[in-house]
């Protein structure tokens, strides 16, 4: 299990909880319970935002790592070609 998949699972669970709190708040007649569920819904939205931010960071970092890997591969191939050319010249 990777950190990314754990974050995605946590986001799904948080989104489900947020929907439940919103539903519970809408269904109750009790003003105190309604306020409590509204606060819990807002808290869960902050959790989702944090998870989304972390996932975005990981995706950007992964894109950068892939770009760097591609660049390193290209440099290695160029170096090999240059070595081969030098050997053929001799």
C-alpha positions in Angstrom: 0.0 0.0 0.0 1.4 3.4 -0.9 0.9 6.7 0.8 -1.0 7.9 -2.3 -3.5 5.1 -2.1 -3.9 5.6 1.6 -4.6 9.3 1.1 -7.1 8.4 -1.6 -8.9 6.0 0.7 -8.9 8.6 3.5 -10.4 11.2 1.1 -13.2 8.8 0.1 -14.0 8.0 3.7 -13.9 11.8 4.6 -16.2 12.6 1.7 -18.6 9.9 2.8 -18.5 11.3 6.4 -19.1 14.8 5.1 -22.2 13.7 3.2 -23.5 11.8 6.2 -23.0 14.9 8.5 -24.8 17.1 6.0 -27.6 14.6 5.7 -27.9 14.2 9.5 -27.9 18.0 10.0 -30.6 18.4 7.4 -32.9 15.8 8.9 -32.7 16.8 12.5 -35.1 19.3 14.1 -32.8 19.8 17.1 -31.0 23.2 16.7 -28.0 22.0 18.9 -27.7 18.8 16.9 -28.0 20.7 13.6 -25.2 23.1 14.7 -23.0 20.1 15.8 -23.5 18.4 12.5 -22.7 21.6 10.6 -19.5 22.0 12.5 -18.6 18.4 11.9 -19.3 18.9 8.2 -17.0 21.9 8.1 -14.3 20.0 10.0 -14.5 17.2 7.5 -14.2 19.6 4.6 -11.0 20.9 6.1 -9.8 17.2 6.3 -10.7 16.7 2.6 -8.9 19.9 1.7 -5.7 18.8 3.5 -5.9 15.4 1.8 -6.4 17.0 -1.6 -3.5 19.3 -1.0 -1.2 16.4 -0.1 -2.4 14.4 -3.1 -1.7 17.3 -5.4 1.8 17.7 -3.9 2.5 14.0 -4.5 1.2 14.1 -8.0 3.4 17.2 -8.8 6.4 15.6 -7.1 5.8 12.4 -9.1 5.6 14.4 -12.4 8.9 16.1 -11.5 10.5 12.8 -10.7 9.3 11.3 -14.0 10.6 14.3 -15.9 14.0 14.1 -14.1 14.1 10.4 -14.8 13.4 10.9 -18.5 16.1 13.6 -18.6 18.6 11.4 -16.9 17.8 8.5 -19.3 18.2 10.8 -22.3 21.6 12.0 -20.9 22.7 8.4 -20.4 21.8 7.5 -23.9 23.7 10.5 -25.3 26.7 9.6 -23.2 26.6 6.0 -24.5 26.3 7.2 -28.0 29.2 9.5 -27.6 31.4 6.7 -26.1 30.4 4.5 -29.0 31.3 7.2 -31.5 34.7 7.7 -29.8 35.4 4.0 -29.8 34.5 3.7 -33.5 36.8 6.7 -34.4 39.8 5.0 -32.7 
